[in-house]
Amino acid sequence: MKIEELLEDKGLVCSNILHALPEWFQIEKSIQDYALQAEKLPTFAAKMDNKIVGFLTLKIHTSSAAEISVMGVVKEHQRKGIGKALLEKSEEYLRKKGFKFLTVKTLSPSIEDENYAKTRRFYQANGFFPLEEFKTIWDENNPCLYMVKIIDQNENDSHPL
Ligand SMILES: CC(C)(COP(=O)(O)OP(=O)(O)OC[C@H]1O[C@@H](n2cnc3c(N)ncnc32)[C@H](O)[C@@H]1OP(=O)(O)O)[C@@H](O)C(=O)NCCC(=O)NCCS
């Protein structure tokens, strides 16, 4: 398995993988929005036998914080360390540019959903902490859990706004 930054077809890769994950992504408009955004954002892909089996797209917010806009690994290759490898590559990319925090928004545990429970376990196992629930940022049927990971521990740095 190889992780590399994608420089073209980012939207297509995003759309193909999200369509292959209907247990997590059902709303066509959201898939299209993620794909449109991915076109312009730093995106990493995991390749196996020259086939892309996972991806992660980063949204840059400030000089210190970036967000996982969206990520996904096709079901047959989940739980093989690909998500973790995508995260590690993204964190390395961000640390080199001086970023301190990586955030992600995912479905809150206040809605029972076994698939997103797995997603949260992935983030928790990989150093993310739950910060706050936003009940209506998406819509009232999809409360959002905001999570953060410190990706650079140097406490003496200060960053301009
Ligand atoms: C979440 C996702 C990206 C994780 O990728 P992955 O390649 O399956 O995860 P990894 O194999 O790298 O997991 C790394 C560690 O995270 C934890 N983890 C991952 N999946 C888990 C699960 N289903 N249950 C419990 N822990 C889990 C484990 O500690 C795992 O290490 P281990 O297998 O040695 O125990 C992937 O499962 C996925 O695409 N899910 C559907 C889409 C999604 O939820 N995207 C995020 C939207 S916000």
The ligand as an SDF file (V2000), in Angstrom:
LIG
                    3D

 48 50  0  0  0  0  0  0  0  0999 V2000
  -13.1050    5.4980    9.4770 C   0  0  0  0  0  0  0  0  0  0  0  0
  -12.1940    4.9000    8.4070 C   0  0  0  0  0  0  0  0  0  0  0  0
  -11.6360    5.9910    7.5050 C   0  0  0  0  0  0  0  0  0  0  0  0
  -11.0250    4.2010    9.1480 C   0  0  0  0  0  0  0  0  0  0  0  0
  -10.1330    3.6410    8.1930 O   0  0  0  0  0  0  0  0  0  0  0  0
   -9.5670    2.1600    8.3710 P   0  0  0  0  0  0  0  0  0  0  0  0
   -8.5320    1.9610    7.3380 O   0  0  0  0  0  0  0  0  0  0  0  0
  -10.7120    1.2180    8.3910 O   0  0  0  0  0  0  0  0  0  0  0  0
   -8.9400    2.2260    9.8480 O   0  0  0  0  0  0  0  0  0  0  0  0
   -7.5440    1.6160   10.3260 P   0  0  0  0  0  0  0  0  0  0  0  0
   -7.4500    0.1830    9.9140 O   0  0  0  0  0  0  0  0  0  0  0  0
   -6.4290    2.4960    9.9360 O   0  0  0  0  0  0  0  0  0  0  0  0
   -7.7520    1.6850   11.9150 O   0  0  0  0  0  0  0  0  0  0  0  0
   -6.7510    2.1620   12.7820 C   0  0  0  0  0  0  0  0  0  0  0  0
   -7.2040    1.9510   14.2230 C   0  0  0  0  0  0  0  0  0  0  0  0
   -8.4160    2.6800   14.4610 O   0  0  0  0  0  0  0  0  0  0  0  0
   -9.2860    1.8870   15.3070 C   0  0  0  0  0  0  0  0  0  0  0  0
  -10.4610    1.4550   14.5380 N   0  0  0  0  0  0  0  0  0  0  0  0
  -10.6650    1.5580   13.2020 C   0  0  0  0  0  0  0  0  0  0  0  0
  -11.8680    1.0400   12.8610 N   0  0  0  0  0  0  0  0  0  0  0  0
  -12.4220    0.6030   14.0130 C   0  0  0  0  0  0  0  0  0  0  0  0
  -13.6390   -0.0370   14.3090 C   0  0  0  0  0  0  0  0  0  0  0  0
  -14.5180   -0.3410   13.3530 N   0  0  0  0  0  0  0  0  0  0  0  0
  -13.9030   -0.3510   15.5870 N   0  0  0  0  0  0  0  0  0  0  0  0
  -13.0110   -0.0930   16.5870 C   0  0  0  0  0  0  0  0  0  0  0  0
  -11.8130    0.5380   16.3540 N   0  0  0  0  0  0  0  0  0  0  0  0
  -11.5350    0.8770   15.0810 C   0  0  0  0  0  0  0  0  0  0  0  0
   -8.4700    0.6800   15.7370 C   0  0  0  0  0  0  0  0  0  0  0  0
   -7.7300    1.0260   16.9000 O   0  0  0  0  0  0  0  0  0  0  0  0
   -7.5510    0.5080   14.5410 C   0  0  0  0  0  0  0  0  0  0  0  0
   -6.3640   -0.2120   14.8530 O   0  0  0  0  0  0  0  0  0  0  0  0
   -6.4110   -1.8430   14.9240 P   0  0  0  0  0  0  0  0  0  0  0  0
   -7.1100   -2.3180   13.6900 O   0  0  0  0  0  0  0  0  0  0  0  0
   -4.9500   -2.1940   14.9710 O   0  0  0  0  0  0  0  0  0  0  0  0
   -7.1500   -2.1720   16.1830 O   0  0  0  0  0  0  0  0  0  0  0  0
  -12.9140    3.8240    7.5550 C   0  0  0  0  0  0  0  0  0  0  0  0
  -13.3620    2.7940    8.3830 O   0  0  0  0  0  0  0  0  0  0  0  0
  -14.0610    4.3880    6.7300 C   0  0  0  0  0  0  0  0  0  0  0  0
  -13.8760    4.7260    5.5720 O   0  0  0  0  0  0  0  0  0  0  0  0
  -15.2630    4.4690    7.3220 N   0  0  0  0  0  0  0  0  0  0  0  0
  -16.4300    4.9170    6.5680 C   0  0  0  0  0  0  0  0  0  0  0  0
  -16.3800    6.3750    6.1830 C   0  0  0  0  0  0  0  0  0  0  0  0
  -16.1500    7.2990    7.3710 C   0  0  0  0  0  0  0  0  0  0  0  0
  -16.6000    7.0500    8.4900 O   0  0  0  0  0  0  0  0  0  0  0  0
  -15.4320    8.3980    7.1060 N   0  0  0  0  0  0  0  0  0  0  0  0
  -15.1990    9.4440    8.0700 C   0  0  0  0  0  0  0  0  0  0  0  0
  -16.3440   10.4010    7.9970 C   0  0  0  0  0  0  0  0  0  0  0  0
  -16.1750   11.7330    9.1710 S   0  0  0  0  0  0  0  0  0  0  0  0
  1  2  1  0
  2  3  1  0
  2  4  1  0
  2 36  1  0
  4  5  1  0
  5  6  1  0
  6  7  2  0
  6  8  1  0
  6  9  1  0
  9 10  1  0
 10 11  2  0
 10 12  1  0
 10 13  1  0
 13 14  1  0
 14 15  1  0
 15 16  1  0
 15 30  1  0
 16 17  1  0
 17 18  1  0
 17 28  1  0
 18 19  1  0
 18 27  1  0
 19 20  2  0
 20 21  1  0
 21 22  1  0
 21 27  2  0
 22 23  1  0
 22 24  2  0
 24 25  1  0
 25 26  2  0
 26 27  1  0
 28 29  1  0
 28 30  1  0
 30 31  1  0
 31 32  1  0
 32 33  2  0
 32 34  1  0
 32 35  1  0
 36 37  1  0
 36 38  1  0
 38 39  2  0
 38 40  1  0
 40 41  1  0
 41 42  1  0
 42 43  1  0
 43 44  2  0
 43 45  1  0
 45 46  1  0
 46 47  1  0
 47 48  1  0
M  END
$$$$
